[in-house]
Amino acid sequence: MSTDVGRDQLALIKIEGMHCHKCEQAIQKALSQQPGVHEVEVDFNSGQASVLYDRDVLGVAQLMEAVNAVGYHAAGFTQRQTDKASH
């Protein structure tokens, strides 16, 4: 299995309903278990998760659904492609 991180997307997902570190852990676990997710950081203080994932395997809609499935509300996102290549 190849992990071409140059094709990864970075999604910053705004999450409502997080109040503590247990909330962070529940969301991090749910996102980490999604196929194609390479890295997840969740911060309840800022109310967001940053997810580095393979855009050929899944999309941000599935990431937001995973957040909603564990009882939180994915309220929006920003997304950008990682740029590992030099021009």
LOKOL-434510 format. One record per residue (C-alpha): residue number from 1; x, y, z. Coordinates in Angstrom, 2 decimals, always signed. Layout:
    k       px       py       pz
  NUM        X        Y        Z
...
END
This chain:
    k       px       py       pz
    1    +0.00    +0.00    +0.00
    2    +1.42    +3.36    -1.04
    3    +1.02    +6.47    +1.06
    4    +1.70    +9.35    -1.29
    5    +1.34   +12.22    +1.15
    6    +1.65   +14.67    -1.74
    7    -1.94   +13.79    -2.64
    8    -3.25   +14.38    +0.87
    9    -5.84   +16.98    +1.78
   10    -5.92   +18.92    +5.02
   11    -9.37   +19.59    +6.43
   12   -10.00   +21.88    +9.40
   13   -13.41   +20.91   +10.75
   14   -15.32   +23.23   +13.09
   15   -16.96   +21.13   +15.80
   16   -19.70   +22.22   +18.19
   17   -20.43   +20.44   +21.46
   18   -16.90   +19.67   +22.69
   19   -16.35   +20.53   +26.35
   20   -13.39   +18.47   +27.60
   21   -10.52   +16.14   +26.78
   22   -12.88   +13.14   +26.67
   23   -14.74   +14.90   +23.86
   24   -11.43   +15.38   +22.04
   25   -10.56   +11.71   +22.47
   26   -13.94   +10.46   +21.22
   27   -13.71   +12.58   +18.08
   28   -10.06   +11.76   +17.50
   29   -10.82    +8.04   +17.73
   30   -13.79    +8.30   +15.35
   31   -11.78   +10.24   +12.76
   32    -8.64    +8.08   +13.10
   33   -10.65    +4.95   +12.31
   34   -11.75    +6.27    +8.91
   35    -9.94    +4.63    +5.98
   36    -7.45    +6.98    +4.36
   37    -6.92    +9.19    +7.43
   38    -3.22    +9.70    +8.12
   39    -3.20   +12.22   +10.97
   40    -5.76   +13.76   +13.32
   41    -5.47   +16.54   +15.89
   42    -8.51   +17.64   +17.88
   43    -8.61   +20.66   +20.20
   44   -11.69   +21.36   +22.30
   45   -10.41   +24.84   +23.22
   46   -10.47   +25.97   +19.59
   47   -13.44   +23.73   +18.74
   48   -11.83   +22.16   +15.72
   49   -10.15   +19.10   +14.31
   50    -7.41   +19.08   +11.72
   51    -7.35   +15.96    +9.59
   52    -4.76   +14.94    +7.02
   53    -6.32   +12.36    +4.71
   54    -6.05   +10.74    +1.30
   55    -8.59   +12.47    -0.94
   56    -8.71    +9.41    -3.23
   57   -10.03    +7.25    -0.37
   58   -12.60    +9.51    +1.29
   59   -13.93   +13.03    +1.34
   60   -14.59   +15.67    +3.95
   61   -18.29   +14.72    +3.99
   62   -17.38   +11.31    +5.46
   63   -15.17   +12.99    +8.06
   64   -18.01   +15.28    +9.10
   65   -20.39   +12.31    +9.27
   66   -17.94   +10.51   +11.58
   67   -17.96   +13.53   +13.93
   68   -21.76   +13.68   +13.89
   69   -22.02    +9.92   +14.49
   70   -20.30   +10.21   +17.88
   71   -22.70   +12.90   +19.09
   72   -21.04   +16.19   +18.11
   73   -21.90   +18.66   +15.37
   74   -19.52   +19.26   +12.49
   75   -20.49   +22.88   +11.79
   76   -18.26   +23.57    +8.80
   77   -14.80   +23.14    +7.37
   78   -11.97   +24.64    +5.41
   79    -9.89   +22.48    +3.16
   80    -6.63   +22.68    +1.30
   81    -4.33   +20.38    -0.55
   82    -0.94   +19.80    +0.99
   83    +1.88   +20.92    -1.26
   84    +4.89   +18.71    -0.75
   85    +6.42   +19.29    -4.18
   86    +8.75   +22.19    -4.88
   87    +8.02   +24.30    -7.90
END
